[in-house]
Amino acid sequence: MSKKTLIIGAGGVASVVVHKCCQNHGVFPDICIASRTKSKCDAFKEKLDGGKTKISTAKVDADNVNEIVALIKDYKPDLVMNIALPYQDLTIMDACLATGVDYLDTANYEPKDTAKFEYKWQWEYRDRFEKAGIMALLGCGFDPGVTGVYSAHAQKHHFDEIDTIDILDCNGGDHGYPFATNFNPEINIREVSAKGSYWEKGRWVHTEPMEIKREYDFDGVGKKDMYLLHHEEIESLALNIKGVKRIRFFMTFGQSYLTHLKCLVNVGMTSIEPIDFKGHKIIPLEFLTAVLPDPASLGPRTKGKTNIGCIFTGRKNGKPVNYHVYNICDHQECYKEVGSQAISYTTGVPAMIGGMMMLTGKWKKPGVYNVEEFDPDPFMDALNKWGLPWQDTFEPVLVD
Ligand SMILES: NC(=O)c1ccc[n+]([C@@H]2O[C@H](COP(=O)([O-])OP(=O)(O)OC[C@H]3O[C@@H](n4cnc5c(N)ncnc54)[C@H](OP(=O)(O)O)[C@@H]3O)[C@@H](O)[C@H]2O)c1
């Protein structure tokens, strides 16, 4: 039966999802792109129409459950892919519950007025999704997403016990701006200016923002400074990779980015507390987002590569094992293929693959799940086929 997919959002990541769904038209023969600004959806349609995937567009405010429900009832999709912002996760999940349709996203819910992201709000939907006989796949981008699939792959094929996981996210790309973010500025700045944390021996260890710094020599990129951040997949991996003793997440940042960020934090521009400005209530971070370059516009300017992956330590058959699995992605190659930089690409491709896993029934069970709870093999194969090939080594340099 011909499957229909509703894609909500029309930003940098959605652009890649739409391109990749059109390439994979056998699984995505019919898509509807819906977002707050319909002209952005129409621009995608104009660019990609004429291929084998039938494309329609719609306007939707995804903060409004009734509007999403009406759109779902009208279009009748088999799957809703939330590629808007984390603020919309719960409203879109509510609409999926009301209409009995499967759900996928790439980032866990964040309340708009608290810079805090955790899975508890979405995990609370487990029973309701299970009873309704529908599935939600959470966090199916690269990190979270592929990092969870890598973890399930390591667990299934290379370890009896995993002791430690270090997730390393390196962006060696240069867009030429002194300061810009590679995905939604508001979400990005909330993430990196928050306190850090990691999971050790069954509890969270908290750090000051950017307190823990390491240098790492990344294959394909070279030496970069990376900083420990809190990241959402730590929470789900701590639950799903049984016996794991420590999970950390590191991301690379250049000096220019950090200097600008520090200054913006110090002057209050990253605050999410509303202020009064000439009689208007404005939120400084929202204003900052409006003046920063749109991540979707960085594609033509960004040169260099990303290297994102996981280093595992543990044992197999009583012997110690170290294992590093990662992907190297080239910004300019991504731009040539789909008109986007690698951060959008490395998020959009796994989202398409997650949708494919659900629509083809390879990953399908009622309830709310994280990616590492499914068989990683078909996903790992699809990564090689659809643009994010992985490589691995049993002799990685470990992070101290
Ligand atoms: N897991 C990962 O590896 C990973 C990595 C990077 C990003 N992400 C996630 O990917 C998602 C998309 O990021 P992005 O960089 O593509 O962001 P973006 O360029 O800012 O695009 C967001 C899109 O969502 C739309 N939107 C926002 N609020 C909406 C609402 N209430 N109703 C309908 N549409 C709405 C926006 O509409 P307008 O065009 O009208 O503003 C825009 O088209 C985010 O959730 C981000 O956290 C995940």
The ligand as an SDF file (V2000), in Angstrom:
LIG
                    3D

 48 52  0  0  0  0  0  0  0  0999 V2000
   19.5140   14.9480   16.6790 N   0  0  0  0  0  0  0  0  0  0  0  0
   20.3510   15.7390   16.0300 C   0  0  0  0  0  0  0  0  0  0  0  0
   21.4380   15.2990   15.6590 O   0  0  0  0  0  0  0  0  0  0  0  0
   19.9900   17.1590   15.7050 C   0  0  0  0  0  0  0  0  0  0  0  0
   20.9760   18.0110   15.2120 C   0  0  0  0  0  0  0  0  0  0  0  0
   20.6020   19.3010   14.8030 C   0  0  0  0  0  0  0  0  0  0  0  0
   19.2790   19.7030   14.9430 C   0  0  0  0  0  0  0  0  0  0  0  0
   18.3490   18.8620   15.4690 N   0  0  0  0  0  0  0  0  0  0  0  0
   16.9290   19.2630   15.6170 C   0  0  0  0  0  0  0  0  0  0  0  0
   16.3700   19.3970   14.3170 O   0  0  0  0  0  0  0  0  0  0  0  0
   15.2360   20.2590   14.4130 C   0  0  0  0  0  0  0  0  0  0  0  0
   15.2490   21.2460   13.2470 C   0  0  0  0  0  0  0  0  0  0  0  0
   16.4060   22.0520   13.3040 O   0  0  0  0  0  0  0  0  0  0  0  0
   16.7210   23.1230   12.1490 P   0  0  0  0  0  0  0  0  0  0  0  0
   18.1320   23.4970   12.2720 O   0  0  0  0  0  0  0  0  0  0  0  0
   16.1650   22.6240   10.8700 O   0  0  0  0  0  0  0  0  0  0  0  0
   15.8390   24.3630   12.6700 O   0  0  0  0  0  0  0  0  0  0  0  0
   15.3060   25.5780   11.7920 P   0  0  0  0  0  0  0  0  0  0  0  0
   16.1220   25.7490   10.5680 O   0  0  0  0  0  0  0  0  0  0  0  0
   15.1230   26.6980   12.7390 O   0  0  0  0  0  0  0  0  0  0  0  0
   13.8650   25.0520   11.2980 O   0  0  0  0  0  0  0  0  0  0  0  0
   12.7930   24.8630   12.1770 C   0  0  0  0  0  0  0  0  0  0  0  0
   11.5140   24.8330   11.3600 C   0  0  0  0  0  0  0  0  0  0  0  0
   10.4330   24.5820   12.2480 O   0  0  0  0  0  0  0  0  0  0  0  0
    9.4080   25.4910   11.9510 C   0  0  0  0  0  0  0  0  0  0  0  0
    8.5930   25.7900   13.1220 N   0  0  0  0  0  0  0  0  0  0  0  0
    8.9960   26.3680   14.2880 C   0  0  0  0  0  0  0  0  0  0  0  0
    7.9400   26.5280   15.1040 N   0  0  0  0  0  0  0  0  0  0  0  0
    6.8800   26.0320   14.4330 C   0  0  0  0  0  0  0  0  0  0  0  0
    5.4970   25.9190   14.7410 C   0  0  0  0  0  0  0  0  0  0  0  0
    4.9910   26.3430   15.9110 N   0  0  0  0  0  0  0  0  0  0  0  0
    4.6800   25.3740   13.8200 N   0  0  0  0  0  0  0  0  0  0  0  0
    5.1610   24.9310   12.6230 C   0  0  0  0  0  0  0  0  0  0  0  0
    6.4340   25.0160   12.2840 N   0  0  0  0  0  0  0  0  0  0  0  0
    7.2870   25.5630   13.1690 C   0  0  0  0  0  0  0  0  0  0  0  0
   10.1130   26.7420   11.5000 C   0  0  0  0  0  0  0  0  0  0  0  0
    9.1910   27.5360   10.8100 O   0  0  0  0  0  0  0  0  0  0  0  0
    9.5300   29.0190   10.2860 P   0  0  0  0  0  0  0  0  0  0  0  0
   10.2970   28.7590    9.0370 O   0  0  0  0  0  0  0  0  0  0  0  0
    8.2480   29.6620   10.0600 O   0  0  0  0  0  0  0  0  0  0  0  0
   10.3600   29.6590   11.3680 O   0  0  0  0  0  0  0  0  0  0  0  0
   11.2240   26.1520   10.6440 C   0  0  0  0  0  0  0  0  0  0  0  0
   10.7800   25.8790    9.3410 O   0  0  0  0  0  0  0  0  0  0  0  0
   15.3380   20.9180   15.7900 C   0  0  0  0  0  0  0  0  0  0  0  0
   14.4230   20.2600   16.6470 O   0  0  0  0  0  0  0  0  0  0  0  0
   16.7450   20.6350   16.2360 C   0  0  0  0  0  0  0  0  0  0  0  0
   16.8800   20.5780   17.6340 O   0  0  0  0  0  0  0  0  0  0  0  0
   18.6840   17.5840   15.8430 C   0  0  0  0  0  0  0  0  0  0  0  0
  1  2  1  0
  2  3  2  0
  2  4  1  0
  4  5  1  0
  4 48  2  0
  5  6  2  0
  6  7  1  0
  7  8  2  0
  8  9  1  0
  8 48  1  0
  9 10  1  0
  9 46  1  0
 10 11  1  0
 11 12  1  0
 11 44  1  0
 12 13  1  0
 13 14  1  0
 14 15  2  0
 14 16  1  0
 14 17  1  0
 17 18  1  0
 18 19  2  0
 18 20  1  0
 18 21  1  0
 21 22  1  0
 22 23  1  0
 23 24  1  0
 23 42  1  0
 24 25  1  0
 25 26  1  0
 25 36  1  0
 26 27  1  0
 26 35  1  0
 27 28  2  0
 28 29  1  0
 29 30  1  0
 29 35  2  0
 30 31  1  0
 30 32  2  0
 32 33  1  0
 33 34  2  0
 34 35  1  0
 36 37  1  0
 36 42  1  0
 37 38  1  0
 38 39  2  0
 38 40  1  0
 38 41  1  0
 42 43  1  0
 44 45  1  0
 44 46  1  0
 46 47  1  0
M  CHG  2   8   1  16  -1
M  END
$$$$
